[in-house]
Amino acid sequence: MKTVEQILRAKGSAFWSVTPDAMVYEALRLMAEKDVGALLVLDTQAQLVGIISERDYARKVILKGKSSLDTPVREIMTQAVVSVRPDRTVEDCMALMTARRVRHLPVLAGGQVLGVVSIGDLVKASLDEKDF
């Protein structure tokens, strides 16, 4: 079974991030620009402190009547980030995502962010393996 490390090697390890002090509007603009559904939230030492997704925006800004222009990311980000090591398998990650109801998994090694895998990445890897 394919590992997360193999997926990152194939798709690339680029990921997009914002700081906790960025305004939600900036995060949304970056998500739209990069065509992604979530951003990592990194502190000034590049340590992962949260993740912000379209779901966070919908549930914690729009439905609560807040403004994305003057709400900082730290107020709506998910702080308890579910992450994986690069040696985890596609099957492990899919089970984890299903159990924890998340769509994006940061990949960490030694506290350092190596990349992010999405549910789409995992489904594609799983289908590629079946085709092979």
CORZIZI-V874604 format. One record per residue. N is the residue number from 1. RES is the residue in three letters. SS is DSSP state (~ for helix, > for strand, _ for the rest). OMEGA is omega as a letter, one per 40 degrees, with the letter a starting at -180 (* if undefined). Layout:
n=N res=RES ss=SS omega=OMEGA
n=N res=RES ss=SS omega=OMEGA
//
This chain:
n=1 res=MET ss=_ omega=a
n=2 res=LYS ss=_ omega=i
n=3 res=THR ss=> omega=i
n=4 res=VAL ss=~ omega=i
n=5 res=GLU ss=~ omega=i
n=6 res=GLN ss=~ omega=i
n=7 res=ILE ss=~ omega=i
n=8 res=LEU ss=~ omega=i
n=9 res=ARG ss=~ omega=a
n=10 res=ALA ss=~ omega=a
n=11 res=LYS ss=~ omega=a
n=12 res=GLY ss=_ omega=a
n=13 res=SER ss=_ omega=i
n=14 res=ALA ss=_ omega=i
n=15 res=PHE ss=_ omega=a
n=16 res=TRP ss=_ omega=a
n=17 res=SER ss=> omega=i
n=18 res=VAL ss=> omega=i
n=19 res=THR ss=_ omega=i
n=20 res=PRO ss=_ omega=a
n=21 res=ASP ss=_ omega=i
n=22 res=ALA ss=_ omega=i
n=23 res=MET ss=> omega=a
n=24 res=VAL ss=~ omega=i
n=25 res=TYR ss=~ omega=i
n=26 res=GLU ss=~ omega=i
n=27 res=ALA ss=~ omega=i
n=28 res=LEU ss=~ omega=i
n=29 res=ARG ss=~ omega=i
n=30 res=LEU ss=~ omega=i
n=31 res=MET ss=~ omega=a
n=32 res=ALA ss=~ omega=a
n=33 res=GLU ss=~ omega=a
n=34 res=LYS ss=~ omega=i
n=35 res=ASP ss=_ omega=i
n=36 res=VAL ss=_ omega=a
n=37 res=GLY ss=_ omega=a
n=38 res=ALA ss=> omega=i
n=39 res=LEU ss=> omega=i
n=40 res=LEU ss=> omega=i
n=41 res=VAL ss=> omega=a
n=42 res=LEU ss=> omega=i
n=43 res=ASP ss=_ omega=a
n=44 res=THR ss=_ omega=i
n=45 res=GLN ss=_ omega=i
n=46 res=ALA ss=_ omega=i
n=47 res=GLN ss=_ omega=a
n=48 res=LEU ss=> omega=i
n=49 res=VAL ss=> omega=i
n=50 res=GLY ss=> omega=i
n=51 res=ILE ss=> omega=i
n=52 res=ILE ss=> omega=a
n=53 res=SER ss=> omega=i
n=54 res=GLU ss=~ omega=i
n=55 res=ARG ss=~ omega=i
n=56 res=ASP ss=~ omega=a
n=57 res=TYR ss=~ omega=a
n=58 res=ALA ss=~ omega=a
n=59 res=ARG ss=~ omega=a
n=60 res=LYS ss=~ omega=i
n=61 res=VAL ss=~ omega=a
n=62 res=ILE ss=~ omega=a
n=63 res=LEU ss=_ omega=i
n=64 res=LYS ss=_ omega=i
n=65 res=GLY ss=_ omega=i
n=66 res=LYS ss=_ omega=i
n=67 res=SER ss=_ omega=i
n=68 res=SER ss=_ omega=a
n=69 res=LEU ss=_ omega=a
n=70 res=ASP ss=_ omega=i
n=71 res=THR ss=_ omega=i
n=72 res=PRO ss=> omega=i
n=73 res=VAL ss=~ omega=a
n=74 res=ARG ss=~ omega=a
n=75 res=GLU ss=~ omega=a
n=76 res=ILE ss=~ omega=a
n=77 res=MET ss=_ omega=i
n=78 res=THR ss=> omega=a
n=79 res=GLN ss=_ omega=i
n=80 res=ALA ss=_ omega=a
n=81 res=VAL ss=_ omega=i
n=82 res=VAL ss=_ omega=a
n=83 res=SER ss=> omega=i
n=84 res=VAL ss=> omega=i
n=85 res=ARG ss=_ omega=a
n=86 res=PRO ss=_ omega=a
n=87 res=ASP ss=_ omega=i
n=88 res=ARG ss=_ omega=a
n=89 res=THR ss=> omega=i
n=90 res=VAL ss=~ omega=a
n=91 res=GLU ss=~ omega=i
n=92 res=ASP ss=~ omega=a
n=93 res=CYS ss=~ omega=i
n=94 res=MET ss=~ omega=i
n=95 res=ALA ss=~ omega=i
n=96 res=LEU ss=~ omega=i
n=97 res=MET ss=~ omega=i
n=98 res=THR ss=~ omega=a
n=99 res=ALA ss=~ omega=a
n=100 res=ARG ss=~ omega=i
n=101 res=ARG ss=_ omega=i
n=102 res=VAL ss=_ omega=a
n=103 res=ARG ss=_ omega=a
n=104 res=HIS ss=> omega=i
n=105 res=LEU ss=> omega=i
n=106 res=PRO ss=> omega=i
n=107 res=VAL ss=> omega=a
n=108 res=LEU ss=> omega=i
n=109 res=ALA ss=> omega=a
n=110 res=GLY ss=_ omega=i
n=111 res=GLY ss=_ omega=a
n=112 res=GLN ss=> omega=i
n=113 res=VAL ss=> omega=i
n=114 res=LEU ss=> omega=a
n=115 res=GLY ss=> omega=i
n=116 res=VAL ss=> omega=i
n=117 res=VAL ss=> omega=i
n=118 res=SER ss=> omega=i
n=119 res=ILE ss=~ omega=i
n=120 res=GLY ss=~ omega=i
n=121 res=ASP ss=~ omega=a
n=122 res=LEU ss=~ omega=i
n=123 res=VAL ss=~ omega=i
n=124 res=LYS ss=~ omega=i
n=125 res=ALA ss=~ omega=i
n=126 res=SER ss=~ omega=i
n=127 res=LEU ss=~ omega=i
n=128 res=ASP ss=~ omega=a
n=129 res=GLU ss=~ omega=i
n=130 res=LYS ss=~ omega=i
n=131 res=ASP ss=~ omega=a
n=132 res=PHE ss=_ omega=*
//
